[in-house]
Amino acid sequence: MAKKSASLDFEKSLTELESLVEKLENSEFTLEESLEAFEKGVKLTRHCQQALSAAEQKVQILMEENGETQAVPFVPEGE
């Protein structure tokens, strides 16, 4: 359950960050509101970066074999 919560938390944070950026780009805020939105955006960005870093570490651990990381080429779906 914790994995789903973390994933949903990341998705929610990313969606909220995208919304803030759109509103800032469209000048929907006063200067004070813009500063508050920017501060919140920085916090959301840090949260998302931490979540992505944790996911990257998990993938790296899963890909380790005999103490060595095995490079696996990325092949997009449909190719």
Secondary structure, 3 states (H helix, E strand, C coil): CHHHHHHHHHHHHHHHHHHHHHHHHCCCCCHHHHHHHHHHHHHHHHHHHHHHHHHHHHHHHHHEECCEECCCCCCCCCC
